[in-house]
C-alpha cells in the first residue's frame, strides 16, 4: 500500500514538470545530444559533454521508443526515479527505526524534492537520476552487500561525477563492519573496489578511454575554477541554501538541534553522507539549484532521526509535518506559475531558425540555450552545443574568465576544422550582451567574415547570420 501512495505524492508534486516542453538548458542539451546520437553521432567525439554517459543514453533510448518531439517520457522516468529513491529511503529508515519512520523518510524526501526553484526540481536532470543510485549504495552497505554497493556507487558516478561522493559513507560503513567483525576485511574491500571500478572501466572502454577521461575529468579545469567570481558564487550558494533550508525547515531545524546537542540517533554514516553531499554541491563552485538535490536523501534521514527524539505528543513534530506539506504545496504552485521568459525566447529564436533553413539545414547557436536546436528541429553544425566550451562562459559565474584562452583545451582547433568542412547555414549569436558574444570573440568574427555571412535580422535580441546562396 505504501508504494502507490509514494507514487501518488511524487506525481502530484512533480505535476508542473509536464506543463512545459523544456525547463532548463540541461534538458535542452540532453535532448539535442540524444538526437545527434540517434543520427549516428559518437559521444565525446561528434558531440561532447562534460557529463558521464548514462543520462544521454537514457534520453537517446526514450527518443528511440517514443519519438524525439517531447520530453514527457523523460519526465515520467524522473518521477519514477523519485519514487525509487523514496522507496529505498523507506527501506533504509525502516531497518533502523521501524515502519512509521520509514514512511516519514520516504514521504519527507518527496516533499523536499520540490523545495527549490522549479527549473531545478521539475526537470529530468542529472541529479534526479543520480539519487536512486546513491541511496541504493548506502542501503546495500547497510545490508553488508559490498559488491552491490560498489556497483551502485559506480552507477551514481556514471550519471553525474559528484555522485561518487557516496563512496565516503560506504567506506565508513565497511571499515566499521570490519572493525566489529561483521565483514571479512580483504574479501569485502575487494568486492567493493571491483563493484566500483569494473562498470566505470567498461563504460570508459565503450566510449573511448582517453575521450571519456578527458571530457568527464581532466578537460574542465577552467570551468570549475571560481577565480574572479568568488562573490557571485558565494551569493548564489547562500541563496539556494537558504531556499532549501526554508523549504525543509521541518527537517533542517531538528537536525541542527540534534547536531548541536551531539546526541546519538542518526548514525555517523548518515552525517558523513550528508557532509559528502555538501562537498558535491560545492564542487565546481557553480551552486546551481539542482546541485542541492543531492543533499535531500541524507537530509531526510538525519531529519527523521532528529524528529524521533522530539516529544511524541509535543507540537514540534506536528509543526514539522505541517510546514513540510505547506512548503511543498507552495513550491508546486510555483512550478505552475513560474515565468516563461527564457522558454518564450527560445521558441522565438527556434521559429526564426526554421524560417531561414530547410529541414536538413544546420545551425550554430552561439549561446547557452541548446534547447533552441531541439525546438527548431535543426541539427547543430558541430560538436559543441554551447558557447561555454569555447569561451568558458557560465551563468553561475557571470563574466569572469571568459574568452578563447579559457576554452576547453583543443576546442578551437576542432571548432575551426568543423566550421570549414561544413559551414552552418545559419549562425545565431544569442549572447544578448554577455561577454562571449561575437563582438568579444575574434575567432568567431573571423569565421563569419571568411564565410561571407551576412546579418539577416534579429529574434528577441538574438542576431542571425546567414550564408549567401553562393557561400
N, C-alpha and C positions, 0 to 999 in steps of 0.2 A: 504493500500500500504506500510505502514511503517514496518509492521511485516515481510513481505517477505524480505525486504531489510536488516532488522536486522538479519534474519536467514542467508541470504547470507554472510554477513560480518562475522558473528560468525563461519560459516562453513569454510570460507576462512582462517581466522587467526588461526583456530584450525585444519586445514587440516593435519599438521605434526603429530597430535596425532594418526593418523591411519597408520603411516608407521612403527611402532614398536609394537611388541606383548606386551611389558610391559615397562613402563617408569621409575618406581622407586620402592623401596621396599614396599611402602604403597599399590600400586596396587597389587604387588605380595602377600602381606599379605592378602589383602581382597579377592583375587581370591582363595588362598589356604583355607582361613577361610570359604568361601562360599561352597567350595567342601566338607569340613568337615561337615558343617551344613546340606548340601543336603543329606549326607550319614547317617544322624541320630544324628549328634553331637548336643551338647547343648551349647549355647553361655554363656560365663562366667563360664563354667564348664569343658566340654571336649575340648573346645577351648576357649582361653581367649584373651582379648584385653583391652587396656586402653581407648578405644573409645566407645561412645554410639552405639546403635544397628542399627540405620536407614540405614547406608550405607552397613554394612554387609548383612542386609536383602535385600537391593536393588540388590546387587551383586548376592545373592542367587536366587532372583526372576528372574533376567536376565538369569542366567545359566539354570534355570528350563525351560524357554521359548525358549532359543536359543542355548543351549548347553554350556558346560564349556570349550571349546577348544580355545576360542578367547574372547578378551575384546572389540571387536568392538561395541556390543550393549551398553556397559557402556560408550564408547567414544561418541556414538550418544546421550546417555542420558546426558552426560556432556555438549555437545553443546546445547541441549535443555535447560539445567539449565542456561547456559549463556544467551540464548535468553530470557528466562523468567525473569531473573534478569534485563536485558536491558529494556524489555518491562515495567516492574514495575517502573524502574527509569524514563522512559519516562512519565508514568502516574503521578509520584510524581512531576517531574520537570514541567510538563505541567500545573498542578494545580497552580503552583506558578508563572511561568514566560511565559507561552504560548507555542504554538506548536513548534516553532523554537528551543527554548532552551530545550524543552522536547526531541526532536530528538537529539540535541547535547549531552545531558546527556547519552542517550542510546547508540549512536554510539561511544561516547567517552569512555564509560565503556568497550565496546567490544574491542576497540583498545588498551586500557590499560591492558586488561586481558591477554595479552601475554608478558607483559613488565618485565619478569623475566626469569631465566634460563628455558629452555624447559622442563626439568624434573619436574619443579614446575608448569608450566602453561598448559602443554599438557596432563597431567594425569587426570584420572577420580578420583579426590581426595576428601577428606572430605570437604575442604574449598569451592570447586566449588559448591557442593550441599548444603552447608550452606547458601550461598549468597542469593538465592531466598527467603528463609525464613526471613533473616534479612531485606531485602528491603520491603517484604510484611508486616512485623511488623510495620515499620515506616509509610508505606502508609496507613495501617489500622488505626494507631493512628492519622494520618493527617486527616482522614475522621471520626474520633471520634467513630470508631468501636473497642471498648476496649476489648471485649471478643475475637474477631478475632485476634487482635494484640497480646493478650496473647498466643493464640494457635500458632501463628507464632513464637513468642519467644521460646515457648517450642519445636517447630519443629527445630529451629536453634540449640538449646541446645542438642537435641537428635540426631543431625547429628554430631556436634562437640561441646564439652563443652563450648569453648570460644564463640560460637555463642550467648550464653546467655547475653553477654555484651550489646546487642542491647536493653535490658530492660532499660538501663540507659536513652537513648533519649526518649523511650516510656513513662517512668515515668515522665520525664521532661515535655513532651507534655501534659500528663494528668493533672499534677499539674498546668500547665499554663492554660489549658482549664477550670479546676475547679475554678481557681482564677478569670478568666474572665467571669464566669457564663455560659460557654458553655457545661458543663458536670455536671450531678448530682454527687456530690463528692462520697457519700457512694456507690451507685449502680455501678458507673464506676470503682471504686477501686476493688469492689468485682468481677466484670466481668473480669477485667484484671488479678487478682490473680487466679481466677478459670481457666481462659484460660491457664495460665502458669502452674499451678500445676496439673490439672487433667490429661493431656496427659502424663506428666512425671511419675505421680503416677501409671497410667495404665501400662506403659512400665516397670516400676520397678517391679510391681506385676507379669507381664507376664514373666519376665526374672529371677525372684527371687530377692526380695528387698535387702537382705543382699549382695548377689553377685554383683548386679548392683551398689550399693553404693560403695562397696569396689573397684571394677575394674574401675569405672569411676570417683571416687572422692578421696577416702581415702587411696588407696593402692599404690600411686605413689610418696610418699614423697621424697625418694632419687632421683627419676628420675627428678623431677622438681627443685631440688636444684642445683644452679650453683657453689657451693663451689669447689674450686680448679681449676675452668675453667673460671674465670671472663674475662681474656684477650681474650681467644678463643671465648667466647660467644659475647663479645663486638665487636671483629673483624668481626665475621660472621654477627652480627646485622647491623653494619655500612655498610658492603659491600653490603648486599642485599638491604638496604635502599637506597644506592647510585645508584644501578642498577635501582630500581623502580623510583627514582627521575629523573634519566636521561631519562628513557622511557616516563615518564609522565610529563616532564618539561612544556609542553604546558598547563597543569592544575596546576601543583605544583607552578610554579613561580607566576602566577596571584593570587593563593590562599594565598601564603606568602605575597604578596603585599597587599592584602585585609586585612589580619590579622595585618600586621604591621601598617596599617593606621587606624585600628579599625573602619572600616566603615561598616555600616549595609549592608545587601544584601543576606547573606547566611542563616541567621536564627540560633539562638542559638542551636536548636536541631541538626542541621547538624554538627556544631562544636563539640557538645557533642558526637554525633555518631562517628565522626572521632577520637576524643580522646579516646572513649571507645574501638574502633577497634585497636588503637595503644596499649592499655592495653592488648588486646587479643594477639597481636603479641608478646609482651614482656613476657606474662605468660609462665612460664616454662624455659625461658632463653635459648631456643634451637635455635631460629631465623632461622629455615629453610625457604627457599624462599617462599614456598607455604603458609606459615603463613601470609604473607603480602597481599595475595589476599583479605583478609577481609577488608583491607583499601580501596579497589577500589570503591565500590558504594558511600560511603560518599565523597571520594576524587573527584569523577566525579561530584557530585552535588555541592560541595564547589567550584570546579574549574569553573563550568558553571556559578555559581553565581558571581564569580570574573570576568570572561570574559565579562559578561553582562555590567559591569561597565567601560570597556575599550571603547575608542572612536570607534564608529561604522565604520568609514572609515579609521581608523588608521591601521598601519601594524601589530600591536600586535596580533589581532585576527587571521589574515591570517597566521602569523608566527606560532602561537599555533596549528592551524589546520594542516599546512604542516608538522611541526615537529612530531605531533602525528601520522599522517599517515606514514611518513617515518620510525619512530621508530617501529611501528607495522610491517611494511614490513621487516625491519632488523631482528626483533625478530622472525617473522615467518620463514624467511630464516634460521635463526639459528636453528630452530626446525628441518629442513630437514638435516642440516649439522652437528648437534651435535655429539660428539664422542660416540662410541658404546662399549667402553671397558668393562664396567660393564655388559652390556647385553651379549656380547660375552663370558665373563667369566661365567655368569650364565648358558648360553647354554652349554658350555663345561662341567661344573660340572653336569648339568642335564643329559647329554649324558653318563657321567661316572656312574651316579646313575642307569640309565636304564640298562646299560651293566652288572651291578652287582646285579640286583634284578629282581624278577619276577613281573608280572603286579600287583599282590596283595601284594607285599612286602611293608615293611615300612622302613622309613629312618628318622634319626635325623640329621638335618643340624644345626651344631653348628656355627651359623654365624648370619649375619644381612640382609640376602637376601632371604627371604622366597619364592621369585619367583622361586627358584630352585625346590621347591616342585611342584609347578604348572607346570613348564616347563617339569619336568621329568615324570609327571603323577603318582607319587608315594605318598602314604599317609604319613603324619607326624606321628611319633611314640608316640607323646604325645600332651599335650595341649599347650605347649609353642613353638611358631613358630619362635622365635628369641632368641639368647643367652642373649639379653638385659634384659629379665625378670629375669634371673638367675645371672646376673653379673652387671647390671646397666650400661652396656656399651651403649653409644650413639654416633653416628657420629657427633652430634652437640657439643660434649664435649671432644672428643679425648679420652685420657686415664685417666681422672680424676674420682676418686671414683669408681673404677672398682674392683669387687671381689665378692665372695659369701656372704660376710656380708652385701653388699649393695643390695642384691636381694629383689624382692617383698616378703613381709612377708609370710612365709609358702610355698614359691615356691619350695624350695629344698626338702621338705618332699614330696610334690606331685610328683616332678620330679623323685626322687629315687623310689617311690612306682610304678609309671608307668613304669619306666625302668625295674624294677624287674619283674613286672607282664607280660610285653610284650616287650622283648628286641628288639630294631630295628635291621633289617637285615644289615643295613649299617649306619655307623656314619661318617659324613663329618665334619672335622674340617676346617672351611672356615675362620678362623681368620686371616690368612696370616700376621702373625707378630703382630697383635693387642694384647693388654694386656688381652683379655678374652680367649685366646687360651688354649688348653688342658694343655700345659706346665705350665700355670699360675693358673690353677683351679684344686686343689687337688681332689675336689668332682667328677669331670668328669673323671679324671685319674683313680680313684678308681673304678668307674663303668666300665670303659673299661677293666681294669685288671681283675676284678671279672667275667666279662662276657666272658673272653677269646678272646677279639677282637684282630685281627692281622692287621697290616698295609698292605694295598693292593695297594699302589701306590698313585700317586698324579694326580690332574687335574687342570692345570693352577694355581698352588700354593695351592690348597685345598688338604688336606690329607684325604684319605679314609681308614676307618677301617671296616673290615667285621668279622662276627662271623664264626668260623669254622663250618663245617657241623654238628658236634655233639653238638654245642652250644645251 
